[in-house]
Amino acid sequence: MIRMIVKNLMRRKGRTILTVLGIGIGVAAIVSLSALADGFQMGYTALISGSKADLVVSQPNSFDLSMSSIDEALLTELAPMPEIEQISAMIQGYSEAEGQPFFFVFGFPEDSFVLSRYIIKKGAALNSAATQSLRGRPLLLGTAAAEVLNKSVGETLRLGATVFRIVGIYETGDAMEDAGAVILLKDAQELLGKPRQVSLFYIKLKDPELRERLIQRVQRRFPDLSIGGANELAEQTSLADFFQGYVWVISSLAVVIGGVGMMNSQLMSVFERTREIGVLRAIGWRKSRILGLVFGEALLVCLGGGVLGSLIGVFLIYVLSSMTIFFGVSLSTLRPQQFLTAFAVVIVLGFTGGLYPAWRAAQLQPIEALRYEGGGSGSKIRRLPFGGLTLQSLWQRSTRTALTLFAIALTVGGIMAMEAVIRGAFKEMDTMILGTNAEVMLRQANVSDTSFSAIDEQILGKIAALPEVQAVSGLIFTAVTMPEAGGFFIVQGYAPNEFSIQRIKVVEGQPLQTNHQILVGRMMMETLGKKIGDTIELSGVRFRIVGIYESKVSWEELGGVITLRDAQSLTGRMRKVTMAAVKMRNPRDAASAVEKINRLFPDVHATLSTEFSSQMPDRQSTDVMLNAISFLAIFVGGIGVLNTMLMSVFERTREIGVLRALGWRRRRVLGMILKEALVLGLLGGLAGILFAFVLVFVLNQAPMVGGLLTTVWEWDIFARAIGVATSLGILGGLYPSYRATRLQPMEALRYE
């Protein structure tokens, strides 16, 4: 049986290779993207648990470790506790580093016991006498970062707008840490805009048996802090879970498209071998044996795709690790579980994709199968009441056409829905910004993501003093984890007496007046079951609900508004803001003011409020991600169309031979096949547009989404959809149409 399965697949090498490649791309997506996500999670685990600390103190319910913020002054209160032998502060964040948008930065005091885990391969340690005698800001660079950035000891490295001197190259064995840099705590606080703040405290106990006693002491004395084991904190990182979910969405899209191609291929294999199956049934093969034969072929093709995809995935990680240090990508992040998951997916794919073709083959009656004429001539002729030769050819092979249309629709619809949702999110950002009635918006210059922006209030004061400026209003924008809400809580911080908070429409209760008060969005209030006067806890800090607001921006109702000072304290960015709104005395001066502010204050990036979202670094990163997903989907979908059209040429070999014998020239045959591929692509594009609307509707019905997804359907989204569909048709039809023109009439007519 196995020999026969292999022989059947090898008889149709082209189709088998294309099907294996289509599945392989999906598997490669699972392996490579899972390696990125797992590497990110393992990096956090190693960073926290590899510190040789017994306990970790952090801000509770932080969305990410970089968002955890604790007052550094608490060190003087924790250190004297009798259970503690050593304690060390640490701050972690992201910065831009010479072309790398997301670069890990770790800050430690020079006497930290945690620094011993950073093994110096070249140069000197951060706390060595040689380093302390040097001028400038010292920096230890990870081995992976040094290789990608092509840096060595003695050279300089620019992080954001600050220049550091590389004094040593370190290695920890963890890909994420080795893709970053270690600097002094005070330098990291300044770089990340968090003066006198740290992400966490590492604690080494005098005796492990004192663990519970210290936990109780800290919880009793500092109820707004979280204390626990290193592994517990690592598992609470919500950003890693979010990244993991994103990975599975993208991987699933690629795998499903490849699976549809595999099902299509197996179904056509059954049609082609109808007479062969009839012979096998006539000589005594039972239905179960036919079922096993076709199932075995489908399973072997999927396993082949799994092997090929695993190799491609490893190659992709290797290439990425030599080009970027994004999230610590490295071959060391590959784990057996990722390959086992990929193979589990392809085995399920093999069973589901091979089920219908195998069942159809088993249902063939010997006499009917033996009468089958091959090439489609013996099948029942079905005609549409409209359309020419192209549509009739596609309709005649309706099953294959439907499967291919589904693959194209999935590709096009997925891309369209994603782009419409992303544009909707930025449109809502525009609505939020324009609601402040400001003409100019500010963010920190040279940041890879707006969430990392930190503008000093002193700079805002200088900008407010410009003669053409009427007022400047800063705001904080962040998120925290809220288990009782089943997700995260969006936090906005405004000064109660400034103009930008006027955009928040309070529908019940009263506006903000002082610190430790909060306005909560209507939807979040309903989710939490709270009422005005109740308290709510955000990252260990309690706030009293004084009002409820509603907003045209859907996601704003999934959070709350607190005072600017409270938000600065919550994020650890005292006297800093995420962005600022600038109101002009004369709105006509806005354009000249933007140019003036950018010239006088290089640490700030100013833009017109109508252009703010389009110039956000988040928008650029999103566009890169969308283009990468589009390329992946087009590649996998193109293989599916190519496979379909190639099968069409094989099946219609005799038909093409007749046309050539009747005088059709090669160019006319070429045009016929290409036209079918193009029409198939266009029909798939139209189906994809419909699928995109359905997909968005279904997503809006999901729990915790509930209509929050705002979409923007602009003409260029539809143009891209048709362009992608047309590209799929043309790319998939080129080789089959060329192959059709190479058929000689006599050989084609003899084809069985």
N, C-alpha and C positions, 0 to 999 in steps of 0.2 A: 504493500500500500504506500509506504513512504517513498519508495523508488518511483512509483507511478506519479505521486504528487509532485516530486521534484522534476520528473520528466515533463509533466504537463506545464509546469511553470516555465521551464527552460525552452519549451517550444514557442513560447510567446515572450521572448526576452525583453523586447521593447516595452511592452505593457507592464510586465513584472517589474522592470527597473523603475519605470515612472511611478508605479503604485508604491513601491518600497521607498522611493525618494520622497513622495508626498507625505507618507506616514513618518518618515525619518525627520523631516523638517519639524513636524509637530513634537516629536520626541526630543529633538534638539532644543526646542523652546522650553520644554519641561525641565530638562537637565540643566541647561545654562541659567535660566531664570531662577530655578530652585536653588542653584548653587549661590546665586547672588543673595537671595532672601535668607537662606540658611547661614551664609557667611556673615550676614548682618546680625542675625540672632546670636550665632556663636561668638561673634566679636564682643557683643555686650556681655554675654555670659563670662567670657574669658577676662574681659576688662574688670568685671566686678568680683567674680569668684577667684580669679587668679592673683588677687592682690595680697593673699596670705592673711586677709582680715577675717575675724570671727563674726563681726556684725557690721551692718551698713546703716547709716542714718541718712534719710533723704526726705524730700518733699512728697507727701502722699499723692497718689493719683495723677502723677505727671504723665502727659501724653508721650514724652520722650525724655531720656536722661538729660539731653541738652536743655530741656525746658524746666528741669528741677532746679529750684533756687532756695538756698538756705543762707541766713545771715552768718558771715564768717565769725562774727563776735561770739557766737554760741560755742566756739571752740574753747574759750576760756572757762566756760561753765561745765562743759563735758569733760575736759582733760583731768580735773582734780578728782573725779569720781573714783572711789577706791577699787572698783573692778577693772578699770582700764589700765593696761600697761603702756600702749602707744595709740595715738590717734593722728590721722592725717586727713587734711582737706583735699578735695579734687574738684576741678571744674572741667566739663567737657562741652565742646561745641563744634560748629562748622565754620569754615572760612574759605575764601577764594584763594587759590595758590597758583599763580603763574599758569593760567589756562585750565586748571582743575577747579570746576565750580563748587564741588563738595569735598572739602579737605578736612579730615578729623584733626582736632586740636585738643590736647590734654594738658591741663595745668596742675602742677604740684608745687608745694613749698620745697625748698632745696634740702630740707632735713627729713623729708617724708620717707618712711620705711618702705613704701610701695615702690620707690624708684629702684630698689634692688632687683625687681623682676625684669627691668630693661637692660638686657645684656649688651654692653658696649662692644661693637665689632671693630670700630675705628674711632680714633679721636679720644675725647675725654668725657667723663660723666658730668651731669648737670651740676652736681654738688662738689666737684673736685676743685682743688686749689688753683689749677691751671685755668679752669673756666671762670672762676671768680675774679681772677686777675685781668681777664679780658675786658675790653670796652665794648659797649653795645649790648644788644639783647641776645642771650645765648639760646640755642635751639638744638634739640636732639631729633634727628630725622630717621624714620623707620627705613628698613632695608628696601622694602617694596617701593616706597615713595622715592627713595634716593635713586633707584634704578629707572623708574618711569620719568622722573623729573631731570635725570642725568645730573645729579648734584653730588658733591663730595665735601669732606671736612675742609673748613676754611672759606667756603663759598657763602654767598648770601642767599636768602630765600624771602620773597615778599609774600606776606599773608595779609590780604586786604590792602590797606595803605601803609602797613608797618613792615620794616625791613629787619630781619633777624640774621644772626651769624650762626652757621652750622658748626657746632663744636664737637659733634659726635654722631655716629651712625649706630642705631640700636636694633636689636631683634628680640622678639618675645615668643615667636612661633604662632602668634595669632594674626591672621591675614588683615583684619580690620585695624588693629593697633599698629602693625608694621606698615600700613598705608597712610599713617598720620605722622604727627610730630608732638614732642613733649617740650613744653616751655615752662618758665617759672609762673607760679600762681598769679602774682601781681601783673605780669605781662599778659597772661590769658584773660584776666578780668578786664583789663583795659581793651584788649583786642575784641572781646565778645560783648563789650558794652555792659558788663555786670560788675561794677565796682563793689568791693567788699562782700561779694556773694560767691557761693560755691555750689556745686551740684550735689555733693554728698560728703559724708565723713566716713572714712574707713576706721574701724576700731579693732585693735588686737587686745584680747583679754589676758589677764594674768593667769587665769585658770578657766578652762572651758566650762567647768561646773558653775561658774558665776554668770553664765549666759542669761538665764531666766531672771535672775535677780536684777541684772542691769537693764534688761528689757522693761521690766516693771517700773524701775526707777525712772527711766527716760520717758516712758509713756505717762507716768504720773506727773512728772515735772514739765514735760513738753508735749502736751496732747495734740498739738498741731503738726508734729513730726511723725515720720514712719521709721520704725527700726525693725530689722529682721535680718535673716541670712542673705548671703550674696545671691544664691540661686533664686530665692523668692523675689528679689527685686528684678533680676534679669527676666523672669517670666512675666512681670507686670508691664513690660515695655509694649505699649499699644502700637507704636509706629512699626515695629517689626511684624505684628499681626496684620496691619494694614497693607504693608508691602507684600506679605505672603498672599493675601487675597488678590491683590493686583496681579501677581505672578500667575495664579491659577486661572484668572479670567482670560489673560492673553494666551496662555498655553492651551486652554480648552478650545479656544477659537481655532487655533492652528490644527489641533488634533482632530476636531470634528470635521473640518474641511478635508483633511487627509483621509479620514474614515469614510466620508461620502465617496471620495474618489476610489477607495478600495472596494466599497460595495458595488459601485458602478462597474469596476473592472471585473469583479467576480460574476456579476449578473451577465455581462456580455460574454464571459468565458462559457457560461452555461448555454447561452443561445448558440454560440459558435459550435459547441460540441454536442448539440442535440442528437445528431445521428449516432455519434460515438456513445453517448449515454444510452441511446436506444439499443445499441448492440450489446452493451454491458447488461442491460436489463433482460435482453433476450437470451443471453447465455447463463442467466441465473442469479445475477447480482440482486440482492434485496435493496429495498428503499433505504434501510439503515446504512448499508455499505456505501451507497451513492451519497447519502447525507454526510457520512464520515469523510469521503473523498473530497467533496467541495469544502467542507468545514476545515479539513486539514490544509487545503491550499490557502484558504483565507488566513488561518492561524500562522502558517509558515511565512506568508507575505508580511504579516504584522510583526512577527518576531524578527524578520529581516530588517524591517523598518526600525524596530527597536535597537538592533545592533548598529545600523548605520546612523541613526539619530544620536545614539550615545557617543559615537566617535565624533560626529559633527559638534555635539555639545561640548565635549572636551576641547576640541580644536577652537571653538568660539571663546571659551574661557581662557585658553592659552593666549589667543590673539588680544583679547580685552585686557588681560593682565599686563601685557607688554605696552599697551597704549594708554591705559587709564588706571587710576586708583579708586574709582568710584565704588564706594561701600566695601573697600578692601577686597575687590575681586581677585581671586587667585586660584590656582589649581588645588591648593590645600583646602579650599572650601568644598571640593567635591567629596561626597560621602556615598557609601553603598546604598543608603536609603533612597537617595535620589534616583539611582538607576533601577532599584526595585520598584519604586513608584511608577517610573516610566514604563517598565515592562508589564506591570499590573494593568496600566491603562491600555497598552496595546493588545494585551490578551483579551480584555473586556471588549475592546474595539473589534478584534478578530471574531469573537463570538457574535456580537450584535450585527456587525457588518456582513458576516457570512451566513447569518440565519436565513434571510429571505432567499438568496440565491441557492443555498443548499436545499431548502424546502421545495423551491420550484423545480430543481433538478430531480428530487426524489419523487415528485408528483407526475413526471413524464411517463406516459404509457409507451411500452416498447413499439407497438405498431405505428402510433402517431409519430414517435421520434424517428423511426426508420424512414418514414415518408417525407421528413423535413428536407428541404432542398438546399439549405445553406444560403448565405448571402442575402437572406431576407426574401427570396423569391417565393418561398413556400408559405410565408406568413400571410395572414389576412390583410388585404389592402384597406387602409382606412384613410379617408380623405377629408380635409377641411372644406367647408363650403366657400372658402375664400383663400387668397394667397397663392403665390406662384410656386415654382419648383423648390425654392429654399424652405418655405414654411411647410410644404407637404413632406419634404424629406425629414424634417425635425419631428413632425407629427407622427410620421410612420414609425418612428422609434421613440414613442412617448415616454417609456420608462426611463431610458437613458437620458433623454432630454430633461425630464423632471428632476432627476438626481443632479444633473449638471447645473440646472437652474437653481436648485436649492443651495449648492455649494457657492455659486456666484452670489446669490442673494444673501447668504450668510456673510460672505466676505464684504460685499458692498454695504449691506445694512448695518453690520457691526461698526464699520468705519464711520458711516454717516451718523449713527446714534451717538457714538463717542464724541465726534466733533461738535454735534449740535449741543450736547450736554456741557462740553467744555466752554463753548461760546456763550451758553446760557449763564454759566458761572461768572464769566468775565463781564457779561452784560449786567448782571446783578451787582458786581463790584462797581461798575460805572454808575448804576442807580444809587448805590450807597455814597459814592464820592460826590456825585452831582447834587445829592440831597443836602450837602453841607453848604451849598450856595457859594462855594469858594471857586476862584478862577485858576488857582495854582495849587498843585500838590507836591509834597516833598517826601523823599525817602532817602535812606543812606546810599551813597554811591558805592559802586564796586562790591555789591553783595550778590550772591548766587540765588538767593530766595528772599522774598519780601519779609518772611517771618524772621529772618536774621537781622533785619534792619534795626538800627539803634541810633537815633539822632539825639545829640546832647541838647538840653533845653537852653544852654547858654547860646548856642548857635541860633535857636529859634528867637531868642531875645534880640540878637543882632539883626536878624531878618525883619523882625517886627518894627525895629527902629528905622528901617528904610523909609524915605519920605512917601513913596508911592504905595506903601503897604498900610492897610487899615487895621488888620488884626491877623494873628497867627494862632491856630488852635491845634494842639497835638493830640494824638490818640494812640492807645495800645491795642494790639490785636493779637490774640493767642487762643489756645484751647487747652483744656484739662480733661482728664478721664473722669467720668462719673458713672460708677457701676450701677447705681440705682436707676439711671436713665437708660441703661443698656448700651452706652456708647460714650461719646465725648460731649463736652459742654463748651460752646464758643463764648469767649470772654472779650468784651470790648471795654476799654477804659477811656472816659471823657472827664474833663474838668467841668463841674456843674455850672460854672458861671461863664463858660465860653460858648461861642456861637455854634460850633459844630454839633453839640449835643441836642440842639433844637430839632434836628432831623428825627430824633427818637420820639414817636408819638405815643404818649402814655394814655391808655384808654381806661384804666382803673387805678385807683390809688393816687399817689403824688410823685412828682419828679424827684430825682436825686438831690439831696441837700448836703449830706456830709458823708464821711467815710463809714465803712462797714454797712452801708446800705446797698441794695441791689434792685434793679429793674429786671424782671424775667419775661422772656418772650411767651406769648400766649400758648404756643404749641408745647414748649417745655413745661409750662405750668400744668397743663393737662396731663402730660406724661408723668410728672412727679406727684400729681395729686396734691399740690400745695395751694395755699391761699395767702392773701396779703396779711402780713404780720408774722408768718412763719419764718423759720431760719433755714438757710441752705449752706452746705459746707463745700468749699472749693479748695482742694489741695490742703486740707487741714485748717482752713480759715473760715470762720462763720460770718455770714452776712444775713441781715434782716431784709426780707422782701417788703418793699414799700410801694411797688407799683407793677403793673403789667403793661407791656407795650405790644403793638402789632406793627408789622412791617411789610412793605411790598417785596422786600428781599427775603425769599422763603427761608433760607438757612439762618437768617438772623434770629428767627424765633426759636432756634434750637440752642439758645444760650441766654446770656444776660449782660447787662451794662452796669459797671461799677465806676467809682470815681477814679480819676487818673492816678492819684496817689496810691490807692489800693491796688490798682493794676500794676503799677511799677513795683510795689512791694511783692506782689504775687509772682511776678516774672523775674524779680531780682535786678531789674534795670532802673535803679533809682536815678531820677533826673534825666531819664531817657524816654523817648517815644518811638513807636514803630514807624509812624508817618505823621505828616502834619498838613493841615489845610491853611491856605493863605488867601485872605480876602483883600482885594485891591480897592483903593479909593476910587479909581477909575478902571472899570473892567477892560478898557481898550489898552491899558498899559501892561496887560498880563504877559504878552509875548516878550516884550522887552524886559520885564521883570524876571522871567524865566532865564533869559540869557545872562542877566546881571547876577542873579543868585548863583548860577552854575560857575560863573567866572570868579566871584568873590569868595565862595564857600565850596572848595573842591571836595569836601567830605560829604556834601549833600547833592542829590540829584533832583533837580526841579523840572517839572513838566506841566503843561496845561492840563487842567482837570479832565478835559474831554479826551486826552491822549494817555492818561495815567495807566489804565489797565493794559493798553496795547504796548506800553514800554516797560511793563513789569518783567523782571527776569523770569518769573514763574511762567509767563506767557511763552517766552522763548524756549524754556525747558519743555513745556507742554507740546509745542509745535515739533520739537525734535522727537519726542516720544511718539506722537501721532504719525509722523513720517516713517519712523522705524516700524510701527505696527502695520502701517499701510504696505510697506515693502514686503514684510513677512507674509501678510495675507495675500497680496498679489502674486507672490512667488508660489505659494502653496496652491492658490486657486488656479493660477496659470498652468501648473502641472496637471491639475484635474481636467481643465478644458483640453489641453494637449492630448491627454490620454483618451478623452471622449472622441475627439475628432480623428485620432489615429485609429481607434476601433471602428469608427464609421467608415473610414477608407478601407480597412480590411474587410468589413462586412459587405461593402458595396463594390468589391473588386470586379465582380462579373458585370455589375451595372455600369461601372466606369469603362470596362472593356467594350460593352455594347455601344456606349456613347462615342468612344474613340473609333470604333469600327464604322459608325454612322457619319464620321467626318468631323467630330469635335476636335478642335486643336487643343494643345496642351494649355494654352493661355485661358481658354474657356473653362476647362476642367479646374484649373487653378482658381479662377474667379468663383466658380460654383462652391468649392470647399471653403474658400476664404469668406465668402458671403454667408454661408451657413454658420461659420464660427463667429462672425461679426454679429449676425442676428441673434445667435445664442447669447452672446455677451450683452447685447442691448436689452434683450428680454430679461436676462438675469439682473441687469441694472435696474429695470423697472420694478422687478420683484423685490430687489434689495431696498428700494425706496419705501415700498409698502412694509417690508419687514422692519425697517428702521423705526417707523411710526408705531408699529405693534410692539417692538422691543421697549421703546421708551414708555409706552402705556403700561406694559406689564411691570417694568421696574418701578414705576410710580405707585403701583398697588402693593409693593413689598412693605413689610413692617419697617418702621423707623425711617422710611422714605416718604410714604404717604403724600405724594403729589409735590414733594419738595424739588424734584428735578425740573428745572426750568430749561427749556430748549430754545435755541435760536436757529431757525431754518432760513438761511440766506441762499441766494441763487448760486453762489460759488460752491456750496456744499453739494447741491444737486449736480452742478457741472463736474465736480470731482467724482461723484458717484458714477455718472455716465462715462467719464474719462477712464476710471478704473475698470468699469465693465467692458468698455471698448478695448482697452489694453489687454484684458484677459482674453477676449475673443481673438484679437489679432495675433498676440503672442502664442496662444494655444493653437491657432490654425495655420501658422506659417509652415512648420515642418510637415504636417499631414497633407496640406495642399501640394507642397513640393513633391512628396512621395507619390501622390495620386498622379501627377504629371509624368512620372517616370515609368508608369505601368504601360507595357506594350499590349496592344489589343488582343493578340492571340494568346499570350500568357494569361491575361486577365480573364478571358473567356473560358480557359481550362481550369480556373480556380474553383475549388470545391468549398 
